[in-house]
Amino acid sequence: MNALDKPLLERLYPADSRGYEPVAGLYLNTPLPEGGDGLPWCYANFVTSLDGRISLDSGGGCRVPGEIANPRDWRLFQELAARADCLLTSGRYLRELAAGCAQDILPLGAEFPDLQQWRQASGLPAQPDVAVVSGSLDFELPPTLVEQGRRIWLFAPQDADPARVERHRRAGAEIAARTASAQARGHEIRRALGALGYRRVYSVAGPQIARTLMADDGLDALFQTVRHRALGGSPGSFETMVEGPALTPPVDFRLAGLYLDPGDRPGASQHFLRLERARGRACPSLGA
Ligand SMILES: NC(=O)c1ccc[n+]([C@@H]2O[C@H](COP(=O)([O-])OP(=O)(O)OC[C@H]3O[C@@H](n4cnc5c(N)ncnc54)[C@H](OP(=O)(O)O)[C@@H]3O)[C@@H](O)[C@H]2O)c1
């Protein structure tokens, strides 16, 4: 048994299947949909504080706070990546990565060789492909992505600077779609990735892409780790899971799984939520 197995997670929901499970394997072995009607199944994952912070500005731009990041959440992040055909990321993330201000989250399984073995056994390429959403196209593609044998897709606005499009093409990117405006729409992203044959797309981007997908009913599931600590922060110094104009109507999810991680020391407890998009019907978990 390794550190990822101790202590075990307590399954709180569904309540009729109460039990205890190790962290490793929780999302690797659970059944996940593959989309349909030419659209991929899209999902995202966030680690948040009790007061809803996903990142804090500590002077050099917003980052996931060290106070909430933790190895057990990271394992689950990586398991979700192992299940994907394609990862969705952002221009801002690639700028921050190049500036040394962001963790390199795109390669799968550096610390977890079993995840690559799992993909191989499942007939999947070692690394999921990558799709970048950016209005500015003002970023550099990390050469390692192409070296890892991944296809790199760009969503580029119709009126994007041709020199930037060409620079990314030379660096190995292909165009997934030219979007009607600088702000790509969720349905443009999903349709294009569906047409390219992707069946499971994992958004590893942040709150703007989450909103872009949600606004067009394009986020099918949300995985959330809630660390049981409050962080605070002044207005403007933190980000939450969804950023942009209010979602009207609100986007509803239903609880599909809830696990308590009691933590191995004070301050380490958290819970893991799996939420599925509730489309056009009452949420059964609320009994409505
Ligand atoms: N706690 C967590 O689990 C978690 C998870 C993910 C991210 N984060 C944090 O969230 C913050 C932001 O991450 P992020 O930059 O990857 O995500 P983001 O806020 O979703 O993406 C921002 C960038 O994506 C592009 N973009 C977003 N929506 C777009 C649209 N509709 N059309 C065209 N381009 C669009 C823009 O790129 P251009 O500027 O290039 O046009 C924009 O600057 C970071 O601080 C990160 O640490 C936290």
PDBQT file of the ligand as one rigid body, heavy atoms in Angstrom, charges set to zero:
ROOT
HETATM    1  N1  LIG A 301      -7.512  25.136  -9.041  1.00  0.00    +0.000 N 
HETATM    2  C1  LIG A 301      -7.628  24.508 -10.191  1.00  0.00    +0.000 C 
HETATM    3  O1  LIG A 301      -7.975  23.338 -10.214  1.00  0.00    +0.000 OA
HETATM    4  C2  LIG A 301      -7.332  25.213 -11.480  1.00  0.00    +0.000 A 
HETATM    5  C3  LIG A 301      -7.576  24.553 -12.681  1.00  0.00    +0.000 A 
HETATM    6  C4  LIG A 301      -7.315  25.232 -13.875  1.00  0.00    +0.000 A 
HETATM    7  C5  LIG A 301      -6.814  26.519 -13.839  1.00  0.00    +0.000 A 
HETATM    8  N2  LIG A 301      -6.591  27.111 -12.647  1.00  0.00    +0.000 N 
HETATM    9  C6  LIG A 301      -6.089  28.495 -12.586  1.00  0.00    +0.000 C 
HETATM   10  O2  LIG A 301      -6.911  29.305 -13.401  1.00  0.00    +0.000 OA
HETATM   11  C7  LIG A 301      -6.136  30.365 -13.923  1.00  0.00    +0.000 C 
HETATM   12  C8  LIG A 301      -6.433  30.528 -15.403  1.00  0.00    +0.000 C 
HETATM   13  O3  LIG A 301      -6.108  29.368 -16.130  1.00  0.00    +0.000 OA
HETATM   14  P1  LIG A 301      -6.167  29.325 -17.716  1.00  0.00    +0.000 P 
HETATM   15  O4  LIG A 301      -5.550  30.560 -18.262  1.00  0.00    +0.000 OA
HETATM   16  O5  LIG A 301      -5.675  28.020 -18.164  1.00  0.00    +0.000 OA
HETATM   17  O6  LIG A 301      -7.706  29.297 -18.033  1.00  0.00    +0.000 OA
HETATM   18  P2  LIG A 301      -8.840  30.282 -18.538  1.00  0.00    +0.000 P 
HETATM   19  O7  LIG A 301      -9.071  31.379 -17.582  1.00  0.00    +0.000 OA
HETATM   20  O8  LIG A 301      -9.976  29.384 -18.807  1.00  0.00    +0.000 OA
HETATM   21  O9  LIG A 301      -8.311  30.794 -19.937  1.00  0.00    +0.000 OA
HETATM   22  C9  LIG A 301      -7.850  32.114 -20.131  1.00  0.00    +0.000 C 
HETATM   23  C10 LIG A 301      -7.297  32.276 -21.521  1.00  0.00    +0.000 C 
HETATM   24  O10 LIG A 301      -7.917  31.365 -22.438  1.00  0.00    +0.000 OA
HETATM   25  C11 LIG A 301      -8.243  32.009 -23.664  1.00  0.00    +0.000 C 
HETATM   26  N3  LIG A 301      -9.700  32.007 -23.722  1.00  0.00    +0.000 N 
HETATM   27  C12 LIG A 301     -10.582  31.768 -22.732  1.00  0.00    +0.000 A 
HETATM   28  N4  LIG A 301     -11.831  31.720 -23.211  1.00  0.00    +0.000 NA
HETATM   29  C13 LIG A 301     -11.719  31.940 -24.530  1.00  0.00    +0.000 A 
HETATM   30  C14 LIG A 301     -12.660  31.995 -25.602  1.00  0.00    +0.000 A 
HETATM   31  N5  LIG A 301     -13.978  31.828 -25.382  1.00  0.00    +0.000 N 
HETATM   32  N6  LIG A 301     -12.198  32.222 -26.850  1.00  0.00    +0.000 NA
HETATM   33  C15 LIG A 301     -10.885  32.415 -27.100  1.00  0.00    +0.000 A 
HETATM   34  N7  LIG A 301      -9.944  32.358 -26.122  1.00  0.00    +0.000 NA
HETATM   35  C16 LIG A 301     -10.366  32.126 -24.862  1.00  0.00    +0.000 A 
HETATM   36  C17 LIG A 301      -7.645  33.400 -23.593  1.00  0.00    +0.000 C 
HETATM   37  O11 LIG A 301      -6.340  33.234 -24.149  1.00  0.00    +0.000 OA
HETATM   38  P3  LIG A 301      -5.576  34.434 -24.901  1.00  0.00    +0.000 P 
HETATM   39  O12 LIG A 301      -5.315  35.447 -23.826  1.00  0.00    +0.000 OA
HETATM   40  O13 LIG A 301      -4.360  33.778 -25.453  1.00  0.00    +0.000 OA
HETATM   41  O14 LIG A 301      -6.510  34.976 -25.934  1.00  0.00    +0.000 OA
HETATM   42  C18 LIG A 301      -7.593  33.658 -22.079  1.00  0.00    +0.000 C 
HETATM   43  O15 LIG A 301      -6.575  34.539 -21.699  1.00  0.00    +0.000 OA
HETATM   44  C19 LIG A 301      -4.688  30.082 -13.577  1.00  0.00    +0.000 C 
HETATM   45  O16 LIG A 301      -4.353  30.877 -12.473  1.00  0.00    +0.000 OA
HETATM   46  C20 LIG A 301      -4.709  28.633 -13.163  1.00  0.00    +0.000 C 
HETATM   47  O17 LIG A 301      -3.743  28.341 -12.196  1.00  0.00    +0.000 OA
HETATM   48  C21 LIG A 301      -6.852  26.495 -11.474  1.00  0.00    +0.000 A 
ENDROOT
TORSDOF 0
